[in-house]
């Protein structure tokens, strides 16, 4: 019974706080580049919830990258969560002019306890800067879309679940290290049972996330 209750709370956190990882692709990968990443972090409830995920990304062209991820922590609580998406570069960064990219993502979530499943579409827009080759600060906004009808508990009746974020990636020749802060569901007052989460002005939830990635380049 206790495990089932914890699982229910976790599933509520997944939904209300969505986007439980760093931004998969901020700027397009190089053509032919493959990237493997591990993420750790989550909403802050006195400390960042240690949700983890693994992901991969591939550069199809200089402007288009595709990616996918699996959220490992949720499996321990009888839930499956994935994400599949594509990132496109609209504008390259030049000096202090930010680059602009956008992503279209699908987020399937399956609750194995009761067999419920949903797919949440997501869109995001990133503004980033390339400083001294390896330093990439960025800001952005993302939004999950809930297509469920008539579900009102935990704000599930709302169509849009937005989040603001800002972060920094250090991009070495092979290794990438990143940190990101998010203001999740910033337009809502979230009431999550038995969880006292950190909000901003009483709205949404604050989250902190970390990334380690390894770059693999295609051999010509």
C-alpha positions in Angstrom: 0.0 0.0 0.0 2.8 2.4 0.9 4.6 1.7 -2.4 1.4 2.2 -4.3 0.9 5.6 -2.6 4.5 6.7 -3.3 4.0 5.6 -6.9 0.9 7.7 -7.2 2.7 10.8 -5.8 5.5 10.3 -8.2 3.1 10.0 -11.2 1.5 13.3 -10.0 4.9 14.9 -9.9 5.7 13.7 -13.4 2.6 15.2 -14.7 2.4 18.5 -12.8 6.1 19.2 -13.1 6.7 17.8 -16.6 10.0 18.2 -18.5 11.9 16.2 -15.9 15.3 16.6 -17.5 17.6 19.2 -19.1 16.8 20.4 -22.5 17.8 17.6 -24.8 19.1 19.7 -27.7 19.7 23.5 -27.2 21.6 24.1 -30.4 21.8 21.7 -33.4 24.4 19.0 -33.3 27.0 18.9 -36.0 26.0 16.8 -39.1 26.8 13.1 -38.3 27.4 13.7 -34.6 25.9 11.3 -32.1 25.5 12.3 -28.5 24.8 10.1 -25.4 23.6 11.9 -22.2 22.7 11.2 -18.6 20.4 13.6 -16.7 19.8 13.9 -13.0 17.5 16.3 -11.1 13.9 17.4 -10.6 11.6 19.6 -8.7 13.0 21.0 -5.4 11.2 19.6 -2.3 13.9 20.7 0.2 16.4 19.1 -2.3 16.1 18.3 -6.0 14.2 15.1 -6.6 16.8 12.8 -8.1 14.9 11.8 -11.3 17.3 10.3 -13.9 17.1 9.7 -17.6 19.3 8.6 -20.4 19.1 9.9 -24.0 20.6 10.0 -27.4 20.7 12.6 -30.1 21.9 12.6 -33.7 22.7 15.4 -36.2 20.9 14.8 -39.5 22.1 18.1 -40.9 23.6 21.4 -39.8 20.1 22.6 -38.9 18.2 19.4 -37.9 18.8 17.0 -35.0 16.6 14.2 -33.6 16.7 12.8 -30.1 15.0 10.4 -27.8 15.2 9.6 -24.1 14.1 7.1 -21.4 13.3 8.1 -17.8 15.0 5.5 -15.7 13.8 6.5 -12.2 10.1 6.2 -13.0 10.5 2.5 -13.8 11.2 1.8 -10.1 7.7 3.1 -9.4 5.9 1.1 -12.1 5.7 3.9 -14.7 7.3 4.2 -18.1 8.2 7.6 -19.6 9.9 8.3 -22.9 10.5 11.3 -25.1 11.0 11.5 -28.8 11.7 14.7 -30.7 13.4 16.9 -33.3 15.2 20.2 -33.0 15.5 22.7 -35.8 17.8 25.8 -36.0 16.1 28.9 -37.2 18.9 31.4 -36.6 22.6 30.9 -35.8 24.3 32.8 -33.0 26.7 35.6 -33.9 28.7 37.5 -31.3 26.0 38.7 -28.9 23.1 37.9 -31.2 21.4 34.7 -29.8 20.8 31.7 -31.9 17.3 30.4 -32.0 16.1 26.8 -32.2 12.8 25.0 -31.7 11.8 21.5 -30.8 8.7 19.4 -31.3 8.5 16.5 -28.8 6.2 13.6 -27.9 6.2 12.4 -24.3 4.5 8.9 -23.8 3.8 8.1 -20.1 2.5 4.7 -19.1 1.3 3.9 -15.5 1.9 0.1 -15.3 -0.1 -0.2 -12.1 -3.4 0.5 -13.7 -2.6 0.4 -17.4 -3.2 4.0 -18.1 -1.2 5.6 -20.9 -1.0 9.1 -22.4 1.0 10.9 -25.0 1.8 14.6 -24.2 2.9 16.7 -27.2 5.5 19.4 -26.3 6.9 22.4 -28.1 9.9 24.5 -27.0 11.9 27.5 -28.2 15.6 28.1 -27.2 17.7 31.2 -27.3 21.4 30.5 -26.9 24.8 32.1 -27.2 28.1 30.6 -28.2 30.9 32.2 -26.1 34.6 31.4 -26.6 33.7 28.2 -28.5 32.9 26.1 -25.4 30.5 28.1 -23.3 26.8 28.0 -24.2 24.4 29.9 -21.9 20.7 29.7 -22.9 17.1 30.6 -21.9 13.9 29.1 -23.3 10.3 28.3 -22.8 8.6 24.9 -23.3 5.0 23.8 -23.1 3.3 20.4 -22.6 -0.2 20.0 -24.1 -2.7 17.8 -22.2 -5.4 16.5 -24.5 -7.4 14.7 -21.7 -11.0 15.9 -21.4 -12.7 16.3 -18.0 -9.7 15.4 -15.9 -9.4 18.2 -13.3 -7.4 16.8 -10.4 -3.9 18.2 -10.1 -4.6 20.7 -12.8 -4.9 18.0 -15.4 -7.9 19.7 -17.0 -5.7 22.5 -18.3 -4.5 22.2 -21.9 -1.2 24.0 -21.5 1.5 23.3 -19.0 4.4 25.8 -19.6 7.9 26.1 -18.1 10.6 28.7 -18.3 14.2 27.7 -18.0 17.8 29.0 -18.2 21.0 27.1 -18.1 24.6 26.7 -19.1 26.5 24.0 -21.1 30.2 23.6 -21.2 31.0 21.9 -24.5 34.4 20.2 -24.7 35.7 18.3 -27.7 34.1 15.1 -26.3 32.4 15.8 -23.0 29.5 18.2 -22.3 28.5 19.3 -18.8 25.3 21.2 -18.1 23.2 22.7 -15.4 19.7 24.0 -15.8 17.0 25.7 -13.6 13.3 25.5 -14.5 10.1 27.2 -13.3 7.6 24.5 -14.0 3.9 25.2 -14.6 4.5 28.9 -13.7 0.9 29.9 -14.5 -0.7 27.6 -11.8 -0.8 27.1 -8.1 0.1 23.4 -7.7 -1.3 21.3 -4.9 0.6 18.0 -4.8 -0.6 15.7 -1.9 2.0 15.1 0.8 4.7 17.1 -1.0 5.9 20.6 -0.1 7.7 21.8 -3.2 9.6 25.0 -3.9 7.5 27.5 -5.9 8.1 31.1 -7.2 5.7 33.6 -5.8 3.3 30.7 -4.9 3.1 29.6 -8.5 4.4 26.4 -10.2 7.4 24.5 -9.0 11.2 25.2 -9.2 13.5 22.5 -10.5 17.3 22.0 -10.8 18.8 19.6 -13.4 22.3 18.4 -14.3 23.6 16.8 -17.5 26.7 14.8 -18.6 27.0 14.0 -22.3 29.5 12.3 -24.6 29.9 13.2 -28.2 30.7 10.6 -30.9 31.6 11.9 -34.4 30.9 10.0 -37.6 34.0 8.7 -39.2 34.2 9.6 -42.9 
